Amino acid sequence: MVEQIIETIDENGNVIKFELYDIVEVDKQEYALLLPTDESEEVLVMRLSQDGEDYIFESIDDDAEFNKVAEYIESLEEEEE
């Protein structure tokens, strides 16, 4: 798999780089799993939407939606073990 680096800008205007780790689909919606390139262990989950051929990464503000995606990801991790 080719490493894909995604750059986002935080609320302070700082550029943060992430490696696209995986894309999962929950209820016909795609979500990106992003790993910070600064070696921290925290995985960021963002909703993906498409604008033509471009992907847009959106934060998940709804707790119920986030919890559903997190539970799905945890179930995948359990299957791998």
C-alpha positions as CSV (number, residue, x, y, z in Angstrom):
1,M,0.0,0.0,0.0
2,V,1.3,3.4,-0.9
3,E,1.6,5.8,2.0
4,Q,-0.9,8.6,1.7
5,I,-0.3,11.8,3.7
6,I,-3.2,14.0,4.5
7,E,-2.7,17.6,5.8
8,T,-5.2,19.3,7.9
9,I,-5.3,22.7,9.7
10,D,-6.2,22.8,13.4
11,E,-8.2,25.5,15.2
12,N,-4.9,27.4,15.8
13,G,-3.9,27.4,12.1
14,N,-1.2,24.8,12.6
15,V,-0.7,22.3,9.8
16,I,-1.0,18.7,11.0
17,K,0.0,15.7,8.9
18,F,-1.7,12.3,9.0
19,E,-1.1,9.0,7.3
20,L,-4.3,7.5,5.8
21,Y,-4.3,4.2,7.6
22,D,-7.6,2.8,6.4
23,I,-11.1,3.6,5.2
24,V,-14.1,1.8,6.7
25,E,-17.8,2.0,5.7
26,V,-20.6,2.1,8.4
27,D,-24.2,2.5,7.3
28,K,-23.2,3.4,3.7
29,Q,-20.9,6.2,5.0
30,E,-17.2,6.1,4.6
31,Y,-14.8,7.1,7.4
32,A,-11.1,7.6,7.3
33,L,-8.7,6.3,10.0
34,L,-5.8,8.7,10.2
35,L,-2.5,8.2,12.1
36,P,-0.6,11.3,13.1
37,T,2.9,11.4,11.5
38,D,4.4,12.7,14.8
39,E,4.5,9.1,16.2
40,S,1.7,9.6,18.7
41,E,-0.6,6.7,19.1
42,E,-3.9,8.5,18.8
43,V,-6.0,7.5,15.7
44,L,-8.3,10.2,14.3
45,V,-11.6,9.2,12.7
46,M,-13.1,11.5,10.2
47,R,-16.2,11.3,7.9
48,L,-15.4,11.2,4.2
49,S,-17.6,12.8,1.6
50,Q,-16.9,13.3,-2.1
51,D,-16.9,16.5,-4.0
52,G,-16.4,15.4,-7.6
53,E,-13.2,13.4,-7.6
54,D,-11.9,15.1,-4.4
55,Y,-12.5,13.7,-0.9
56,I,-13.4,16.0,2.0
57,F,-12.5,15.1,5.5
58,E,-15.1,16.2,8.1
59,S,-15.0,16.0,11.8
60,I,-17.7,13.9,13.5
61,D,-19.6,16.1,15.9
62,D,-22.5,13.7,16.6
63,D,-21.7,11.5,19.6
64,A,-24.1,8.7,18.5
65,E,-22.5,8.6,15.0
66,F,-18.9,8.6,16.5
67,N,-19.8,5.8,19.0
68,K,-21.3,3.7,16.2
69,V,-18.1,4.0,14.1
70,A,-15.9,3.4,17.1
71,E,-17.8,0.2,18.0
72,Y,-17.4,-1.0,14.4
73,I,-13.7,-0.4,14.4
74,E,-13.4,-2.2,17.8
75,S,-15.3,-5.2,16.3
76,L,-12.8,-5.3,13.5
77,E,-9.9,-5.3,15.9
78,E,-11.4,-8.1,17.9
79,E,-11.8,-10.2,14.7
80,E,-8.1,-9.7,13.9
81,E,-7.1,-11.1,17.3
